[in-house]
Amino acid sequence: MAITHVASDSEYLLKLKEKLTEEVKEYLGSGQEEELADILEVIYALSTPAKLEMLRKKKAEEKGAFKDKIILDETNRSSS
């Protein structure tokens, strides 16, 4: 018989972060796309798909996306 409880907001957030870390490690270890689905499930518990898509598009417009496979090797900063 399972024993459960309803988490407080802070406990729920902590447990979701722990689960996200676990799922990312599983994906990195296996490379299985099924693990990406598990990661998404946790991400969707942390935020809404609509909000995440809005933020993703905004960041892609400002900073670019990964679709062109461009790798940043270094940046040159000039000191003032």
Steps between C-alpha positions, in 0.01 A plus 500: 500500500638840401515782749472846345450863591427821314817706478529864592593731213862516615529122544337443160746735329794332672379152400445611139855638483634173639295305245621722217861435601430125513333496158776707336762261640303207361484664157870584502579141593274334247440753222147358473232736370257345748700670773442835326125436536553448873698825517216683323248360745696651788552827313126527433438451872732796565340730241243497220581402142358831374716711733810296422440532126460876531826524697678266258398708198605823669842361590545351152430841344741675736779243517440255218411133511677169455357408158802624300744292712724802562738453793637803686870434558592820676415864545743786502430758767673831490586643838397858573 
